[in-house]
Amino acid sequence: MSRLLCVPLLIVLLQIDAPGLTLESSQNTATGAGETLSESYRGSQRDNVDYQKVPPIKVFDNLFYVGPGFVSVWLIPTSDGHILVDSAQEPYVDHVIDNVTKAGFNPRDIKFILITHGHLDHFGGATRIQALSGARVAMLEEDWQLVEAGNTNPNRPPGPVLKRDLMITEGERILLGKTGLTVYKMPGHTPGSASFQFTVYDGNRPHNAFIFGGPGQRNGVEGGTQFLSSIERLQRQFSDVDVPVHVHSWLATYPYPGGGIFERAQALARRKAGDPHPFVDNAAWRQWLATAHAGTLKYIEDAKAGRK
């Protein structure tokens, strides 16, 4: 290891390309009116713990979805241990750990827990997973400060406190086995939202994957302006990304064109030899960036006028 630097009423089982793994989904029987499946996990079924406990999904040879339905947890296995991106929060931490095992990996072999940003739904499970595995928990400095400020808030939810561990920086490479992830600071959702670029494999075919760590602006003019700069940087430097990897199943601020994680997972389950991979979609990435850019300009305008 090295470092540079409620249950659905109608169940359809979708076999994912991994032994023994299935994706359970309802055919709009447990979703709200007009909701997609991905949207339901952040909408009408957000507080339905049983509904949220989706099985692991093999998306690429070296990328697995192991989170609950509403918030992503991504497992990147390597020959020298594994990388987890985000950790969900209670009451779903046992579910994440179980999903790593169901995917065929030992959760004790997790070496890094990379946190995209300092909101509880993304880092809340890190303390328990770190205690199990000994993994290093990594975040950008600004969001370590955000987490630490939350730790002293008397209204914080009960549970273990995440203590400062590994600080990562812009341009740093996290290396484990033959896998490398490059860190990028993309503020706007939080001051220290982190994004990660790496390669995923569909058989022998490599793809350029990118986890955008904070896909929605917050905090008025300042946060909106930061987010706009991040979107413009993505348009300049990362327009060639062909596998956008999302931190939520459905992006509430600017919904993702072509479906969220679970619509694409359903398409992946139906994929036949020679079919395109449904998570490889550069056109949708570019379209989403354009939509987010226009929406953020409007958000900043409204914030300046006192409408935000």
Secondary structure, 3 states (H helix, E strand, C coil): CEECCCCCCCEEEEECCCCCCEEEEECCCCCCCCCCHHHHHHCCCCCCHHHHCCCCEEEECCEEECCCCCCCCEEEEECCEEEEECCCCCCCHHHHHHHHHHCCCCHHHEEEEECCCCCHHHHCCHHHHHHHHCCEEEEEHHHHHHHHHHHCCCCCCCCCCCCCCEEECCCCEEEECCEEEEEEECCCCCCCCEEEEEEEEECCEEEEEEECCCCCCCCHHHHHHHHHHHHHHHHHHCCCCCEEECCCCCCCCCCCCCCCHHHHHHHHHHCCCCCCCCCCCHHHHHHHHHHHHHHHHHHHHHHHCCCC
